[in-house]
Amino acid sequence: LGLAKGRREEYELKSLFSLSINGSDLRDTDQIRIVRSSEVASCGDRGSSASNRGIQGVSSGRRTSGTETWSQWDNLAASEPGEFRVCYCAGRPQSCCSSDTEFALEIMALVVAGVDSRHYYLCEASSNTAVKDCRLEGIHGVGLGAGDALMVQDARACGLATSPVPGFPNRGVTISRTFGDATSQRAGHWYRFEAGPNSDGNYASLAITSGATVRLCWCAQIRSCDPSRPSDFRIDAGLLTVVRLDRDVTASCHIGGACEAI
């Protein structure tokens, strides 16, 4: 078939894209499957004949258009972050393209950069003058790095907010960078709300007047999102709950005894 190997393509989360290949004796009966690299170590291994839901639109796996020398698959959607393999089966009379071993040819690798949507964080806002540091640590995803940003939004879905959430500094936007310990506070995996967009360690308290749960909405550095435009931040990264105490209480208690904080 003369298909090139070793290709690596990168796509943005929530984007639509097309795949194309060049070769010889390509046919409408040829098929692809797109599998997650962490689940299928090599094309042809167990699981190669079933596409992963992280890439939508593969359907039967047959090309959308093509000739004997090129094939193209249109309207594919990157719905989850991750690394994927494109496994190929040459549909011929002797091949039904139904078993894992028939998809033993890897024609390219795909990388979908993006943040995991299952994060949940809890921060505190206080009514007194003490500054409370709100950190978002351990952010997971693929291709995360310096300059990625999170915006808090109070809307039905990320990207639908029409105004900033009151009480959050910088219109609710925090930009990631490496700070302090480069292992635990790596750029892309660590955020906190700060007093200004370029503040190096000058964190700011959350001045909300009542407790709230808001969405964490993500934007990759490569997209150059506008901090004043919520519609740029349309990738769901999870939820943040902020609790507000009327006052701080200090109480000493003993194990096994009654404890009262007033």
Backbone hydrogen bonds, N-H to C=O, Kabsch-Sander energy under -0.5 kcal/mol:
donor,donor_aa,acceptor,acceptor_aa,energy
4,A,22,N,-0.5
7,R,107,I,-0.5
9,E,109,A,-2.9
11,Y,111,V,-2.7
13,L,113,A,-1.1
14,K,78,A,-3.3
15,S,12,E,-1.6
17,F,76,L,-2.7
19,L,73,W,-2.4
21,I,71,S,-2.2
23,G,69,T,-2.4
24,S,1,L,-2.4
26,L,68,E,-2.4
30,D,27,R,-1.2
31,Q,89,C,-2.4
32,I,61,G,-1.2
33,R,87,C,-2.2
35,V,33,R,-0.6
35,V,85,R,-2.3
37,S,83,E,-2.6
39,E,36,R,-1.5
40,V,36,R,-2.0
41,A,39,E,-0.5
45,D,42,S,-2.4
48,S,45,D,-1.9
50,A,47,G,-1.2
52,N,34,I,-3.3
55,I,52,N,-1.4
56,Q,54,G,-0.5
56,Q,77,A,-2.7
61,G,58,V,-2.4
63,R,30,D,-0.5
64,T,72,Q,-2.7
65,S,72,Q,-1.7
67,T,70,W,-2.6
71,S,21,I,-2.0
72,Q,65,S,-2.5
73,W,19,L,-3.0
76,L,17,F,-2.4
77,A,56,Q,-2.6
78,A,15,S,-2.5
79,S,54,G,-2.1
79,S,77,A,-1.1
80,E,54,G,-1.5
82,G,112,V,-2.1
84,F,110,L,-3.2
85,R,35,V,-2.9
86,V,108,M,-2.6
87,C,33,R,-3.1
87,C,85,R,-0.7
88,Y,105,L,-3.1
89,C,31,Q,-2.8
91,G,89,C,-0.9
92,R,90,A,-0.8
95,S,92,R,-2.5
102,E,99,S,-0.9
103,F,100,D,-1.7
104,A,101,T,-0.6
105,L,88,Y,-1.2
106,E,104,A,-0.6
107,I,86,V,-2.4
107,I,105,L,-0.6
108,M,86,V,-0.8
109,A,7,R,-2.3
110,L,84,F,-2.5
111,V,9,E,-2.3
112,V,82,G,-3.1
113,A,11,Y,-1.3
113,A,111,V,-0.7
114,G,142,V,-2.3
116,D,140,H,-2.7
119,H,237,A,-0.9
121,Y,239,L,-2.0
123,C,241,T,-2.5
125,A,243,V,-3.3
127,S,245,L,-1.5
132,K,130,A,-0.5
133,D,131,V,-0.5
134,C,132,K,-0.6
135,R,133,D,-0.7
136,L,191,Y,-3.2
137,E,135,R,-0.6
138,G,189,H,-0.9
139,I,189,H,-2.0
142,V,114,G,-3.0
147,G,176,S,-2.5
148,D,145,G,-1.7
149,A,219,C,-2.6
150,L,174,T,-2.6
151,M,217,C,-2.7
152,V,172,G,-2.0
153,Q,215,R,-1.9
155,A,153,Q,-0.7
160,L,157,A,-1.8
168,F,165,V,-1.3
171,R,168,F,-0.6
172,G,169,P,-1.6
173,V,170,N,-1.5
174,T,150,L,-2.5
176,S,148,D,-2.9
177,R,190,W,-0.6
179,F,185,Q,-1.8
182,A,180,G,-0.6
185,Q,181,D,-2.6
189,H,186,R,-2.0
190,W,186,R,-0.5
191,Y,136,L,-2.1
193,F,134,C,-1.5
195,A,202,N,-3.1
199,S,196,G,-1.6
201,G,199,S,-1.1
203,Y,201,G,-1.6
204,A,193,F,-1.9
207,A,167,G,-2.1
207,A,205,S,-0.8
208,I,206,L,-0.9
212,A,242,V,-2.1
214,V,240,L,-2.9
215,R,153,Q,-2.9
216,L,238,G,-2.5
217,C,151,M,-2.6
217,C,215,R,-0.6
218,W,235,I,-3.4
219,C,149,A,-2.2
223,R,220,A,-1.6
224,S,221,Q,-1.6
229,R,226,D,-2.4
232,D,229,R,-2.0
233,F,230,P,-1.5
234,R,232,D,-1.1
235,I,218,W,-1.3
236,D,234,R,-0.6
237,A,216,L,-3.2
238,G,216,L,-0.6
239,L,119,H,-2.2
240,L,214,V,-2.6
241,T,121,Y,-2.8
242,V,212,A,-3.3
243,V,123,C,-2.4
243,V,241,T,-0.5
245,L,125,A,-1.5
251,A,249,V,-0.5
257,G,254,H,-2.1
